[in-house]
């Protein structure tokens, strides 16, 4: 009965806009939906409830701030500042280490360790006369060893590796050979590989989780970054809601690196408080996608600012971040690349173009904050000296499909893996 202590009132608003026919991928109409409740409508509903129940202790929320942007955004997007790489830098050839096996293998992820070794996630196709199947492996590759050490095998996983900033700890998810679901694993050279066991009924969704890490350890975010959970003492904290996810029809995307978690969203980039999930700052970005004329848009949103599905990265030491753009405009020569932002001043440094590319596939930031590596397909790999805004080194890429890029802990080498190869470009001396 209305007014009794157990009464629960839900205020909802569903705002749907039809996509233009040129964006529809099906014969039936396609829509985008936003569940944002604007402050004016929320306040009107709250006033009506207060009038109807004058003596009730109404506690819907402390304020309507959950439903409105905490930082006002400009009416127009910043203009890009195009920076096109030159080809007159010193050419750097990589050293290549190739692993030949009777099975087909694909090196998928790589992270450096403090002793100079590499941890590598591998997919291996094994077969006999009757069956063929893919399994996952985790390798430790010591510089002078003839063969890698196999640390783990599973049905799937180890294709994304999360390492602590000092390189002493590493986490990954995977399904064991005799397992029924994904598990989370922790690796150190001192303790080896440890599976983290979660209490019954509290097993998190690991296969779609996003990860961010600082000196205190990893934070796990749900697929949409709707919640944050700190991993400490091999247990996860209670989920902390991220209100910002409610503003957009696309999910948020965590950027690795930075002193706080940064997310790509459809308004720009936003810095989150890792304890509360609330927005600390947001920064407007130049256009990241090519929006058709007349495309309808939601309040607070410019459709050209929508995030792409390409990766980005943040640098705590360098105090900058890179967010990808894909403008689908071959005629301008500015189709793909990254907008590089100063996170201290909340300003655009420049828009780094990736020549002859239609998308960004891989990005990596060096631990010292100097270098940004951006890669598309084939031989398209550009290394930026971020604060100088130059690319003094011309990295040569052989015929290898790169799957991952990372820097050595001293920032003197760029390391890539792809197919059955490990590639290393020396950067010292420049």
C-alpha positions in Angstrom: 0.0 0.0 0.0 1.4 3.4 -0.9 3.0 5.2 2.0 3.8 2.0 4.0 7.4 1.6 5.2 8.1 -1.1 2.5 7.1 1.1 -0.4 9.7 1.2 -3.3 9.3 3.8 -6.1 11.3 3.4 -9.2 11.7 6.3 -11.6 12.6 5.2 -15.2 13.0 7.0 -18.5 13.8 5.2 -21.8 15.0 7.4 -24.6 15.3 5.6 -28.0 16.4 7.1 -31.2 16.2 5.4 -34.6 19.5 5.0 -36.5 19.6 6.6 -40.0 19.0 3.9 -42.7 22.7 4.2 -43.8 23.8 2.9 -40.3 21.3 0.1 -40.1 22.7 -3.4 -40.7 19.4 -5.1 -40.8 16.1 -4.7 -42.7 14.2 -3.9 -39.6 14.6 -0.5 -37.9 17.6 -0.2 -35.5 17.5 2.0 -32.4 20.0 3.3 -29.8 18.7 3.6 -26.2 19.8 5.7 -23.3 18.4 5.3 -19.7 19.5 8.7 -18.4 17.0 10.6 -16.3 17.6 14.3 -16.8 17.6 16.4 -13.6 14.5 18.4 -14.6 12.4 15.3 -15.0 13.8 13.7 -11.9 13.1 16.8 -9.8 9.6 17.1 -11.1 8.9 13.5 -10.1 10.5 14.0 -6.7 8.3 17.1 -6.1 5.2 15.2 -7.0 6.1 12.4 -4.6 6.9 14.8 -1.8 3.5 16.6 -2.4 1.7 13.3 -2.3 3.5 12.0 0.8 4.3 15.2 2.8 5.3 13.3 6.0 7.3 10.5 4.4 11.0 10.2 5.0 11.9 10.0 1.2 15.4 9.0 0.5 15.8 8.3 -3.1 19.3 9.6 -3.2 21.3 12.3 -1.6 21.0 14.4 -4.8 20.1 14.0 -8.5 23.9 14.1 -9.3 23.9 10.4 -10.2 21.8 11.2 -13.3 23.6 14.3 -14.6 27.1 15.0 -15.7 29.4 16.0 -12.8 31.6 18.1 -15.1 30.0 20.4 -17.7 31.2 19.7 -21.3 31.7 22.4 -23.9 29.0 23.1 -26.5 31.5 22.2 -29.3 34.2 19.6 -29.6 37.9 20.7 -29.6 39.4 20.9 -33.1 42.1 18.2 -33.9 45.7 19.3 -34.1 47.0 17.0 -36.8 50.5 15.6 -36.4 51.7 13.4 -39.2 54.8 11.2 -38.6 57.9 11.6 -40.8 59.9 8.8 -42.3 63.4 10.4 -41.9 64.1 9.0 -38.4 66.8 6.5 -37.7 65.7 3.1 -38.9 65.6 0.4 -36.2 65.4 -3.3 -37.2 64.0 -5.7 -34.6 65.8 -8.8 -33.4 63.5 -11.7 -34.0 63.2 -15.0 -32.1 61.2 -17.6 -33.8 59.7 -20.8 -32.1 59.4 -23.8 -34.4 57.1 -26.6 -33.1 55.3 -29.5 -34.6 52.1 -27.8 -33.5 50.8 -24.5 -34.9 51.2 -21.8 -32.3 50.1 -18.1 -32.0 51.9 -15.9 -29.5 49.1 -13.6 -28.2 50.3 -11.5 -25.2 53.6 -10.5 -23.6 54.7 -8.8 -20.4 58.3 -8.2 -19.1 59.7 -9.4 -15.7 62.2 -7.8 -13.4 65.0 -10.3 -14.3 64.6 -9.6 -18.1 62.5 -12.6 -18.8 59.2 -12.4 -20.6 55.8 -13.9 -19.8 54.0 -14.9 -22.9 50.4 -16.1 -23.5 50.2 -18.7 -26.3 47.5 -20.5 -28.2 48.6 -23.9 -29.4 46.8 -26.1 -31.9 47.3 -29.7 -31.1 46.1 -32.6 -33.2 46.3 -36.4 -33.7 44.8 -38.7 -36.3 41.2 -38.1 -35.2 40.9 -34.7 -33.5 42.4 -31.2 -33.5 41.9 -28.7 -30.7 43.3 -25.4 -29.4 44.7 -25.1 -25.9 46.2 -22.1 -24.1 49.7 -21.9 -22.5 51.6 -19.5 -20.4 55.4 -19.3 -21.1 58.3 -17.9 -19.3 61.1 -17.0 -21.7 64.5 -16.3 -20.2 66.9 -14.4 -22.5 69.6 -17.0 -22.9 67.4 -20.1 -22.7 67.0 -22.3 -25.7 63.4 -23.2 -24.9 60.6 -21.5 -23.0 59.4 -22.8 -19.7 55.7 -23.8 -19.8 54.1 -22.4 -16.6 50.5 -23.4 -17.3 48.2 -25.1 -19.8 44.4 -24.7 -20.1 41.5 -25.0 -22.5 41.5 -21.2 -23.1 42.9 -18.0 -21.7 46.2 -16.2 -21.1 45.5 -14.0 -24.1 45.4 -10.9 -21.9 48.1 -10.4 -19.2 47.8 -7.8 -16.4 51.2 -6.9 -14.8 52.0 -4.7 -11.8 53.9 -1.5 -12.7 57.2 -2.9 -11.3 56.8 -6.2 -13.2 56.9 -8.4 -10.1 53.3 -9.6 -10.2 51.1 -10.8 -13.1 47.4 -11.9 -13.4 45.5 -13.6 -16.1 42.3 -15.5 -16.6 41.9 -18.9 -18.2 40.0 -22.2 -18.1 42.0 -25.2 -16.8 42.2 -28.4 -18.8 39.9 -30.1 -16.4 37.9 -27.0 -15.5 34.3 -26.0 -16.2 34.7 -22.2 -16.0 37.3 -19.5 -16.1 39.6 -19.0 -13.1 41.9 -16.1 -12.1 45.6 -16.8 -11.7 48.3 -14.9 -9.9 52.0 -15.3 -10.8 55.3 -14.2 -9.1 58.7 -15.7 -9.5 58.9 -16.3 -5.8 55.6 -18.1 -5.3 55.0 -19.4 -8.8 51.4 -19.7 -10.2 48.5 -19.6 -7.8 44.8 -20.0 -8.7 42.6 -17.6 -6.8 39.6 -19.4 -5.4 36.4 -17.3 -4.9 33.7 -18.3 -2.4 30.8 -20.3 -3.7 28.1 -18.1 -5.1 30.5 -15.1 -5.4 32.4 -16.1 -8.5 32.8 -13.0 -10.7 32.3 -12.9 -14.5 35.9 -13.2 -15.6 35.7 -13.8 -19.3 34.4 -10.2 -20.0 36.1 -8.3 -17.2 38.3 -5.3 -17.8 41.3 -4.6 -15.6 43.2 -1.6 -14.3 46.2 -1.8 -12.0 48.3 0.5 -9.7 50.8 0.0 -6.8 47.9 -1.3 -4.6 47.0 -4.1 -7.0 44.4 -4.7 -9.7 40.9 -3.4 -10.0 38.4 -5.5 -11.8 35.6 -3.8 -13.7 32.5 -5.4 -15.2 32.3 -5.6 -19.0 30.5 -2.2 -19.2 32.6 -0.7 -16.3 29.3 -0.6 -14.3 31.2 -1.7 -11.2 34.7 -1.7 -9.8 36.2 -4.2 -7.4 39.6 -4.1 -5.8 41.6 -7.4 -5.7 43.5 -7.6 -2.4 44.8 -10.6 -0.4 43.5 -12.8 -3.2 39.9 -11.7 -2.6 37.6 -9.1 -4.3 36.0 -6.2 -2.5 32.3 -5.6 -2.8 31.2 -4.1 -6.2 31.3 -0.3 -6.2 28.8 1.1 -8.7 30.1 3.5 -11.5 27.2 5.9 -12.0 28.6 7.3 -15.3 27.8 4.1 -17.2 24.1 5.0 -17.0 24.6 8.1 -19.3 25.5 6.2 -22.4 24.1 3.5 -24.7 27.7 2.2 -25.3 29.7 0.7 -22.6 32.7 2.4 -21.0 36.2 1.1 -21.7 39.1 1.2 -19.2 42.4 2.6 -20.4 45.4 0.8 -18.9 47.9 3.0 -17.0 47.4 6.4 -15.2 47.4 7.4 -11.6 43.6 6.8 -11.5 41.4 4.7 -13.8 40.5 6.5 -17.0 37.6 5.5 -19.2 36.7 6.1 -22.9 33.0 7.0 -23.2 30.7 8.6 -25.7 31.4 12.1 -24.3 35.2 12.0 -24.2 37.5 10.6 -21.5 36.8 10.6 -17.7 39.0 9.9 -14.7 37.3 7.8 -12.0 37.9 7.6 -8.2 38.9 4.0 -7.8 37.3 3.9 -4.3 33.9 5.4 -5.1 33.5 4.9 -8.8 32.6 8.6 -9.2 34.0 11.0 -11.8 36.9 13.1 -10.8 37.4 14.9 -14.1 36.2 14.6 -17.7 38.0 15.9 -20.8 36.4 16.7 -24.1 38.1 15.2 -27.2 38.1 16.1 -30.8 35.9 14.0 -33.1 36.7 10.3 -32.9 34.2 9.0 -35.5 32.6 10.3 -38.7 29.0 11.0 -37.9 26.6 11.2 -40.8 24.8 14.6 -41.2 21.5 14.7 -39.3 22.3 11.9 -37.0 20.1 12.3 -33.9 21.8 12.6 -30.6 21.1 12.4 -26.9 21.4 15.3 -24.4 25.0 16.0 -23.4 26.3 14.0 -26.3 27.9 14.9 -29.7 27.7 11.8 -31.9 31.2 12.6 -33.3 32.7 12.1 -29.9 31.6 8.5 -29.5 34.3 6.2 -28.5 35.7 3.7 -31.0 36.4 0.0 -30.3 40.2 0.6 -30.7 42.4 0.5 -27.6 43.7 3.5 -25.7 46.3 3.9 -23.0 47.3 6.3 -20.2 50.7 7.2 -18.7 51.1 8.0 -15.0 54.7 9.1 -15.3 54.1 11.1 -18.5 50.8 12.6 -17.4 49.1 12.0 -20.7 46.7 9.6 -22.4 45.9 8.5 -25.9 42.4 7.8 -27.2 41.8 6.4 -30.6 39.9 7.9 -33.5 38.6 6.3 -36.7 37.2 8.9 -39.1 36.7 6.8 -42.2 37.9 9.7 -44.4 40.6 8.3 -46.7 40.7 11.6 -48.7 42.0 13.7 -45.8 44.8 11.3 -44.9 43.6 11.5 -41.3 41.5 8.3 -41.1 43.0 6.7 -38.0 45.3 7.5 -35.1 45.1 8.7 -31.5 44.3 12.0 -29.8 47.0 12.6 -27.2 45.8 14.6 -24.1 47.7 16.2 -21.3 46.0 14.8 -18.2 47.4 17.5 -15.9 46.1 20.5 -17.9 43.1 18.6 -19.5 44.1 19.9 -22.9 44.8 18.3 -26.3 48.5 18.0 -27.2 48.0 16.8 -30.8 46.2 14.3 -32.9 48.8 11.7 -34.0 47.9 10.2 -37.4 48.7 6.6 -38.3 49.3 6.9 -42.1 47.6 4.5 -44.5 45.6 2.9 -41.7 41.9 2.6 -41.2 42.0 1.7 -37.5 44.3 1.4 -34.5 44.9 -2.1 -33.3 47.6 -1.9 -30.6 48.9 0.9 -28.4 51.6 0.8 -25.6 53.1 3.4 -23.2 56.6 3.2 -21.9 57.0 3.0 -18.1 59.0 6.3 -18.1 56.2 8.1 -19.9 58.3 9.1 -22.9 57.2 6.8 -25.6 53.9 5.9 -27.2 53.7 3.0 -29.7 50.8 2.9 -32.2 50.2 0.0 -34.6 47.6 -0.9 -37.2 48.3 -3.8 -39.6 51.3 -5.0 -41.5 54.3 -2.6 -41.2 52.4 0.3 -39.9 54.0 1.0 -36.5 54.8 4.5 -35.2 56.8 5.4 -32.1 56.1 8.9 -30.7 58.2 10.8 -28.3 55.1 12.2 -26.6 56.1 15.5 -25.1 58.4 16.3 -28.1 55.6 15.4 -30.5 58.1 13.7 -32.8 58.9 10.2 -34.1 62.7 10.2 -34.1 63.0 6.4 -34.6 61.6 4.6 -37.7 60.7 1.1 -36.5 60.8 -1.5 -39.3 58.3 -4.3 -39.1 58.8 -7.6 -40.9 55.9 -9.7 -42.3 54.5 -10.6 -38.8 50.9 -10.0 -37.6 51.5 -8.5 -34.2 49.1 -9.5 -31.4 50.5 -7.4 -28.6 53.1 -4.7 -27.8 54.8 -3.8 -24.5 57.9 -2.0 -23.3 60.7 -3.3 -21.2 60.7 -2.1 -17.6 63.6 0.3 -18.3 61.8 1.7 -21.3 64.8 0.9 -23.5 63.1 -1.7 -25.7 59.8 -2.2 -27.4 58.7 -5.8 -27.5 56.1 -7.4 -29.7 54.7 -10.8 -30.3 52.8 -12.3 -33.2 52.5 -15.6 -35.0 55.4 -17.7 -33.7 57.8 -14.7 -33.2 59.1 -12.4 -30.5 60.3 -9.1 -31.8 62.5 -6.6 -29.9 63.3 -3.1 -31.1 66.2 -1.3 -29.1 65.4 2.3 -28.3 68.4 3.3 -26.1 70.8 5.9 -27.4 68.1 8.3 -28.7 
